[in-house]
């Protein structure tokens, strides 16, 4: 099964046939992502490079290794980083192609083992087959070593069906190399002005370099229906099947989800979307058990292996609230999903909340703050819950036409309770100069 899933991902990557569409106009349900057509209607081609050089100080760098006394290795260090970016799109009457790349090359003064580069790339394609049918495409991938991820990684979330697991790993406990890739396929047909149907599939893989951490290969298929009640309200329903295949013999997981969707343009500036449903999670794995003393005496060993089958049911929820201001934007979200975990935690109930605000004070000034929390509750392991908290503040100021002064501060804390004393807090502070053509301040997303 693992090889078949890998083959599916390879085929999707090679063909770049990925689809995600939604009816034009009206609020979008959460089981469908917005269209790639985010640029001005009269813009046919735009591409914007950026390059930064920053000095940084990182506190709480942790590796999945211990010292002679069994303590986790941690370190603080000053460093320097070059950050590159490239984003843009090309659109015609019927199609849109988009590109988004973020990468950094870093060097630390205290420990060159932590030197390296991080990259994140997303390619998207959208095409109108007929007046009633749209298709779109996305292929994405990346690699990073810091648990903070890649600068601008939040922008790399691919425009594929947003009802499956956390495809891009963002809750890593250690500063260890992580590789991820994925692609998906979906199509939506507008049956009438109000009614539309969609169906599709996606695949993804996450590999972690450390032998202590598990990777995962996964795939999912989905069908959905949406009905526009009015220009400001849309309802919908969807069904999704997802499969996880964990590396290093950690087992297989299947999941079925049935859910309802609702989206509304509450006022001119406020929008709200929610999705709620029920999941059925099934896991099959091999576990170590204590043998009966008589059997143990015959076999000459105290433990053995047996197949363990487990079924869980529970709710899934996601809600997103946004507000646009004249010089800023606000967003708040909450989700409860089943996630393939972070390499230590495998299939888990993942609950997360986030709030953020971006302020565009002028054509020169841009700033943003965000905060969030994530909790993992393992479905197949007897371990305490994992908690992650983070906060960030970033600013950019245009000094000259294409030259910006940038600064950022990010803090993150990890906790594992109920039997573990693991606690880790890390932060990163940086300041530097960035080159980015354009008439607006450098993006902080």
C-alpha positions as CSV (number, residue, x, y, z in Angstrom):
1,X,0.0,0.0,0.0
2,X,2.9,2.4,0.8
3,X,4.3,2.1,-2.7
4,X,0.9,2.6,-4.3
5,X,0.4,5.8,-2.3
6,X,3.9,7.0,-3.3
7,X,3.1,6.2,-6.9
8,X,-0.1,8.2,-6.7
9,X,1.8,11.2,-5.4
10,X,4.5,10.9,-8.1
11,X,1.9,10.8,-10.9
12,X,0.1,13.8,-9.5
13,X,3.4,15.7,-9.2
14,X,4.5,14.7,-12.7
15,X,1.3,15.6,-14.4
16,X,0.6,18.8,-12.4
17,X,-3.1,18.0,-12.7
18,X,-4.6,19.4,-9.6
19,X,-8.0,20.8,-9.3
20,X,-9.8,23.0,-6.9
21,X,-12.6,25.3,-7.9
22,X,-15.7,27.0,-6.5
23,X,-18.7,28.8,-7.9
24,X,-18.0,32.4,-8.9
25,X,-19.3,34.9,-6.4
26,X,-20.7,34.4,-3.0
27,X,-18.9,33.2,0.2
28,X,-16.9,30.0,-0.1
29,X,-17.5,26.9,2.1
30,X,-14.5,25.6,4.0
31,X,-14.3,22.3,2.0
32,X,-13.3,24.5,-1.0
33,X,-10.5,27.0,-1.2
34,X,-10.8,30.4,-2.9
35,X,-9.9,30.8,-6.5
36,X,-6.4,31.6,-7.5
37,X,-7.6,34.7,-9.2
38,X,-6.5,37.1,-6.5
39,X,-4.9,39.7,-8.7
40,X,-6.5,42.7,-10.4
41,X,-9.0,41.8,-13.1
42,X,-7.0,43.7,-15.7
43,X,-3.6,42.3,-14.7
44,X,-2.3,39.7,-17.1
45,X,1.1,39.0,-15.6
46,X,2.9,40.0,-12.5
47,X,5.9,38.6,-10.7
48,X,7.7,40.0,-7.6
49,X,11.1,38.9,-6.4
50,X,12.4,39.8,-3.0
51,X,15.8,39.3,-1.2
52,X,16.8,40.0,2.4
53,X,19.9,39.8,4.5
54,X,19.2,39.6,8.3
55,X,21.1,39.2,11.5
56,X,19.4,36.9,14.0
57,X,19.6,35.5,17.5
58,X,18.0,32.1,18.2
59,X,17.3,30.9,21.7
60,X,16.4,27.3,22.5
61,X,17.7,25.4,19.4
62,X,16.9,21.7,20.2
63,X,18.0,18.5,18.4
64,X,16.6,15.0,18.7
65,X,19.7,13.8,20.6
66,X,21.0,13.7,24.2
67,X,24.3,14.4,26.0
68,X,26.2,12.0,28.2
69,X,23.8,12.6,31.1
70,X,20.7,11.9,29.0
71,X,19.6,15.5,28.7
72,X,18.2,16.9,25.4
73,X,20.8,19.0,23.5
74,X,19.9,22.7,23.4
75,X,21.8,25.8,22.4
76,X,21.6,29.6,21.8
77,X,23.4,31.2,18.9
78,X,23.8,34.3,16.8
79,X,23.6,34.0,13.1
80,X,23.0,35.5,9.7
81,X,20.6,34.5,7.0
82,X,19.8,35.4,3.4
83,X,16.1,35.1,2.6
84,X,14.8,34.9,-1.0
85,X,11.2,35.1,-2.3
86,X,9.4,35.0,-5.6
87,X,5.7,35.2,-6.1
88,X,3.5,36.1,-9.0
89,X,0.8,34.9,-11.4
90,X,-0.1,34.9,-15.1
91,X,-3.7,35.0,-16.2
92,X,-5.6,34.8,-19.4
93,X,-9.3,34.8,-20.2
94,X,-9.7,31.2,-19.1
95,X,-6.6,30.3,-17.0
96,X,-4.4,31.4,-14.1
97,X,-0.9,30.1,-13.3
98,X,0.6,31.1,-9.9
99,X,4.0,30.7,-8.3
100,X,5.1,31.2,-4.7
101,X,8.6,30.5,-3.4
102,X,10.3,31.2,0.0
103,X,13.7,30.2,1.0
104,X,16.5,31.0,3.4
105,X,20.3,30.2,3.7
106,X,21.5,30.5,7.3
107,X,24.8,30.4,9.1
108,X,25.3,30.2,12.9
109,X,28.4,31.5,14.7
110,X,28.2,29.0,17.6
111,X,27.4,25.7,15.9
112,X,27.8,25.1,12.2
113,X,25.8,21.8,12.5
114,X,22.7,24.0,12.4
115,X,23.8,25.7,9.2
116,X,21.8,25.0,6.1
117,X,18.9,26.2,3.9
118,X,15.1,26.0,4.1
119,X,12.8,26.1,1.1
120,X,9.0,26.1,0.3
121,X,7.5,26.1,-3.1
122,X,3.9,26.1,-4.4
123,X,2.7,26.0,-8.0
124,X,-0.9,26.5,-8.9
125,X,-3.0,26.2,-12.0
126,X,-6.7,27.0,-12.7
127,X,-8.6,26.6,-15.9
128,X,-12.2,27.2,-16.9
129,X,-13.2,24.2,-19.1
130,X,-16.6,25.5,-19.8
131,X,-18.9,28.2,-18.6
132,X,-20.0,25.8,-15.8
133,X,-16.9,23.8,-15.0
134,X,-13.6,24.9,-13.5
135,X,-10.4,23.0,-12.7
136,X,-7.2,24.1,-11.0
137,X,-3.9,22.6,-10.1
138,X,-1.3,22.7,-7.3
139,X,1.9,21.0,-6.6
140,X,3.9,21.9,-3.4
141,X,6.9,20.9,-1.4
142,X,9.5,22.1,1.0
143,X,12.2,21.3,3.5
144,X,13.3,23.0,6.7
145,X,15.1,22.4,10.0
146,X,13.9,25.1,12.4
147,X,10.6,24.4,14.2
148,X,9.6,27.9,13.2
149,X,9.5,26.7,9.6
150,X,10.4,28.8,6.6
151,X,9.9,32.6,6.5
152,X,6.5,33.1,4.8
153,X,5.6,29.5,5.2
154,X,2.0,30.4,6.1
155,X,1.6,31.6,2.5
156,X,2.6,28.2,1.2
157,X,-0.6,26.5,2.2
158,X,-1.7,24.9,-1.1
159,X,-5.2,25.7,-2.6
160,X,-6.4,22.1,-2.3
161,X,-9.4,20.7,-0.5
162,X,-9.1,22.0,3.1
163,X,-10.8,19.2,4.9
164,X,-8.1,16.6,5.3
165,X,-5.2,16.4,7.7
166,X,-2.5,19.1,8.4
167,X,-0.6,18.4,5.1
168,X,2.3,20.8,5.8
169,X,4.0,20.0,9.1
170,X,4.0,23.0,11.4
171,X,4.2,21.6,14.9
172,X,7.7,20.0,15.0
173,X,9.2,19.6,18.5
174,X,12.8,19.4,17.4
175,X,15.0,21.4,15.1
176,X,15.5,18.4,12.8
177,X,15.3,18.2,9.0
178,X,11.7,17.8,7.6
179,X,10.8,17.2,4.0
180,X,7.2,17.4,2.7
181,X,5.5,17.3,-0.7
182,X,2.0,16.9,-2.1
183,X,-0.4,17.4,-4.9
184,X,-4.2,17.1,-5.3
185,X,-7.0,17.0,-7.8
186,X,-10.5,18.3,-7.7
187,X,-13.2,19.6,-10.0
188,X,-16.4,21.6,-9.5
189,X,-19.3,21.8,-11.8
190,X,-21.9,24.6,-11.6
191,X,-25.2,22.8,-12.1
192,X,-27.2,26.0,-11.8
193,X,-26.8,29.5,-10.5
194,X,-27.2,28.2,-7.0
195,X,-26.2,24.5,-7.0
196,X,-22.7,23.1,-7.6
197,X,-21.0,19.7,-7.2
198,X,-17.3,18.8,-6.6
199,X,-15.1,15.8,-6.4
200,X,-11.4,15.2,-6.1
201,X,-8.3,13.6,-4.5
202,X,-5.0,14.6,-3.1
203,X,-1.8,12.9,-1.8
204,X,1.1,14.0,0.4
205,X,4.2,12.7,2.1
206,X,6.3,13.9,5.1
207,X,9.8,12.5,5.8
208,X,11.9,13.3,8.8
209,X,15.6,12.8,8.7
210,X,15.9,11.8,12.3
211,X,15.6,8.0,12.8
212,X,13.7,8.7,16.1
213,X,10.8,10.4,14.3
214,X,8.1,8.8,12.1
215,X,7.2,10.0,8.6
216,X,3.9,9.5,6.8
217,X,2.5,9.0,3.4
218,X,-1.2,9.8,2.9
219,X,-4.0,10.2,0.3
220,X,-7.6,11.3,0.4
221,X,-10.6,11.5,-1.8
222,X,-13.6,13.8,-1.5
223,X,-17.0,14.7,-2.8
224,X,-19.0,17.8,-2.0
225,X,-22.1,19.8,-2.8
226,X,-22.8,23.5,-2.3
227,X,-26.0,25.5,-2.5
228,X,-26.0,29.3,-2.5
229,X,-29.0,30.4,-0.4
230,X,-28.4,34.1,-1.4
231,X,-25.6,36.4,-2.5
232,X,-24.4,36.4,1.1
233,X,-25.0,32.8,2.3
234,X,-23.8,29.4,1.1
235,X,-24.5,25.9,2.6
236,X,-22.9,22.6,1.7
237,X,-22.1,19.0,2.6
238,X,-19.1,16.8,1.9
239,X,-17.7,13.3,2.4
240,X,-14.0,12.5,2.7
241,X,-11.9,9.3,2.9
242,X,-8.3,9.6,4.1
243,X,-5.6,7.0,4.6
244,X,-2.3,7.4,6.5
245,X,0.6,5.0,6.1
246,X,3.3,5.7,8.8
247,X,6.9,4.8,8.2
248,X,9.1,2.7,10.5
249,X,6.2,0.2,11.0
250,X,3.9,2.4,13.0
251,X,0.8,1.2,11.3
252,X,-2.0,2.2,8.9
253,X,-5.0,4.5,9.6
254,X,-8.2,5.0,7.6
255,X,-10.6,7.8,8.2
256,X,-14.1,8.7,7.0
257,X,-15.6,12.2,7.5
258,X,-19.1,13.4,6.8
259,X,-19.7,17.1,7.5
260,X,-21.9,20.2,6.8
261,X,-20.7,23.6,5.7
262,X,-22.0,27.2,6.1
263,X,-20.5,30.4,4.9
264,X,-21.8,34.0,5.2
265,X,-20.9,37.5,4.2
266,X,-22.1,39.0,7.5
267,X,-21.6,42.6,6.6
268,X,-19.6,44.5,4.0
269,X,-16.4,43.8,5.9
270,X,-17.1,40.7,8.1
271,X,-17.1,37.1,6.7
272,X,-17.7,33.8,8.6
273,X,-17.3,30.2,7.5
274,X,-17.8,27.0,9.5
275,X,-17.6,23.3,8.9
276,X,-18.8,20.6,11.4
277,X,-19.1,16.9,11.1
278,X,-18.3,13.4,12.4
279,X,-15.3,11.2,11.7
280,X,-14.7,7.4,11.9
281,X,-11.1,6.6,12.5
282,X,-9.7,3.1,12.1
283,X,-6.1,2.1,13.0
284,X,-4.2,-1.2,12.5
285,X,-0.8,-1.6,13.9
286,X,1.6,-4.1,15.6
287,X,2.2,-3.7,19.3
288,X,4.6,-5.3,21.8
289,X,2.8,-7.4,24.5
290,X,3.9,-9.3,27.6
291,X,3.9,-13.1,27.1
292,X,2.3,-15.6,29.4
293,X,5.1,-17.0,31.7
294,X,4.6,-20.5,30.4
295,X,4.9,-19.3,26.7
296,X,7.8,-17.1,27.7
297,X,9.7,-20.0,29.2
298,X,9.2,-22.1,26.0
299,X,10.2,-19.3,23.6
300,X,12.9,-17.9,25.8
301,X,11.6,-14.3,25.6
302,X,9.3,-12.3,27.7
303,X,7.6,-10.2,25.0
304,X,5.9,-10.8,21.7
305,X,4.1,-8.9,18.9
306,X,0.4,-8.9,18.1
307,X,-1.9,-7.0,15.8
308,X,-3.9,-4.2,17.4
309,X,-7.1,-2.9,15.8
310,X,-8.8,0.3,17.0
311,X,-11.8,2.3,16.0
312,X,-12.6,5.8,17.2
313,X,-15.5,8.2,16.5
314,X,-15.7,12.0,17.2
315,X,-16.6,15.4,15.9
316,X,-14.5,17.7,13.6
317,X,-15.0,21.4,13.5
318,X,-13.5,24.4,11.8
319,X,-14.6,28.1,12.0
320,X,-13.0,31.1,10.4
321,X,-13.9,34.8,11.0
322,X,-12.3,37.7,9.1
323,X,-12.7,41.4,9.1
324,X,-11.3,43.9,6.5
325,X,-10.4,47.4,7.6
326,X,-9.3,50.4,5.5
327,X,-5.7,49.9,6.6
328,X,-5.6,46.4,8.0
329,X,-7.2,43.0,8.3
330,X,-8.2,40.7,11.2
331,X,-8.7,37.0,11.3
332,X,-9.5,34.4,13.9
333,X,-9.9,30.6,13.4
334,X,-10.5,27.4,15.4
335,X,-10.2,23.8,14.2
336,X,-10.6,20.3,15.5
337,X,-9.3,17.7,13.1
338,X,-7.5,14.4,12.9
339,X,-3.9,14.9,12.1
340,X,-1.0,12.5,11.2
341,X,1.0,14.2,14.0
342,X,4.5,15.5,14.3
343,X,6.7,12.5,14.2
344,X,6.4,11.7,17.9
345,X,2.6,12.0,18.1
346,X,1.1,9.9,15.4
347,X,-2.6,10.0,14.5
348,X,-4.0,12.6,16.9
349,X,-7.0,14.8,17.6
350,X,-5.5,18.2,16.8
351,X,-7.2,21.3,18.2
352,X,-5.9,24.7,17.3
353,X,-6.8,28.4,17.5
354,X,-5.2,31.4,15.9
355,X,-5.8,35.2,15.9
356,X,-3.9,37.7,13.7
357,X,-3.9,41.3,12.7
358,X,-2.1,43.1,9.9
359,X,-1.8,46.9,9.8
360,X,-0.9,48.9,6.7
361,X,-0.2,52.3,8.2
362,X,0.9,53.9,5.0
363,X,2.5,53.1,1.6
364,X,5.8,52.8,3.6
365,X,4.8,51.0,6.8
366,X,3.5,47.5,7.3
367,X,3.2,45.5,10.6
368,X,1.5,42.4,11.9
369,X,1.0,40.3,15.0
370,X,-0.3,36.8,15.5
371,X,-0.8,34.3,18.3
372,X,-2.0,30.7,18.4
373,X,-2.2,27.4,20.3
374,X,-2.3,23.8,19.2
375,X,-3.1,20.7,21.2
376,X,-2.5,17.0,20.2
377,X,-4.4,14.2,21.9
378,X,-3.0,10.8,20.6
379,X,-5.5,8.3,19.3
380,X,-3.2,5.3,19.1
381,X,-0.6,6.0,21.8
382,X,-0.8,6.2,25.6
383,X,1.0,9.5,26.1
384,X,0.0,12.8,27.6
385,X,-1.3,15.6,25.5
386,X,1.0,17.9,23.6
387,X,0.6,21.7,23.7
388,X,2.2,24.3,21.5
389,X,1.9,28.0,21.9
390,X,3.3,30.7,19.6
391,X,3.3,34.4,19.1
392,X,4.9,36.7,16.4
393,X,5.4,40.3,15.6
394,X,6.8,41.6,12.3
395,X,7.3,45.0,10.7
396,X,8.7,46.4,7.5
397,X,9.4,50.0,6.6
398,X,10.3,51.2,3.1
399,X,13.4,53.3,3.3
400,X,13.9,53.9,-0.4
401,X,12.0,52.9,-3.5
402,X,12.9,49.2,-3.4
403,X,14.7,49.0,0.0
404,X,13.0,48.0,3.2
405,X,14.0,47.7,6.8
406,X,12.6,44.6,8.4
407,X,12.4,43.1,11.9
408,X,10.6,40.1,13.4
409,X,10.3,38.3,16.8
410,X,8.8,34.8,17.1
411,X,8.4,32.8,20.3
412,X,7.2,29.3,20.6
413,X,6.6,27.0,23.6
414,X,6.1,23.2,23.7
415,X,4.7,21.2,26.6
416,X,3.9,17.5,27.1
417,X,1.9,16.7,30.2
418,X,0.7,13.7,32.2
419,X,3.9,11.8,33.0
420,X,6.4,13.8,31.0
421,X,8.5,16.8,32.2
422,X,9.3,17.9,28.6
423,X,9.1,21.7,28.3
424,X,10.8,23.7,25.7
425,X,10.6,27.5,24.9
426,X,12.4,29.0,22.0
427,X,12.4,32.3,20.2
428,X,14.0,34.0,17.3
429,X,14.7,37.7,16.8
430,X,16.0,39.3,13.6
431,X,16.6,42.6,11.9
432,X,17.8,43.3,8.4
433,X,17.4,44.9,5.0
434,X,15.2,43.6,2.2
435,X,15.0,44.4,-1.5
436,X,11.5,44.1,-3.0
437,X,10.2,46.0,-6.1
438,X,6.7,47.4,-5.9
439,X,4.7,50.3,-4.7
440,X,3.4,48.6,-1.5
441,X,5.3,47.7,1.7
442,X,7.0,44.3,1.8
443,X,4.4,41.5,2.6
444,X,4.6,40.0,6.0
445,X,2.3,37.0,5.3
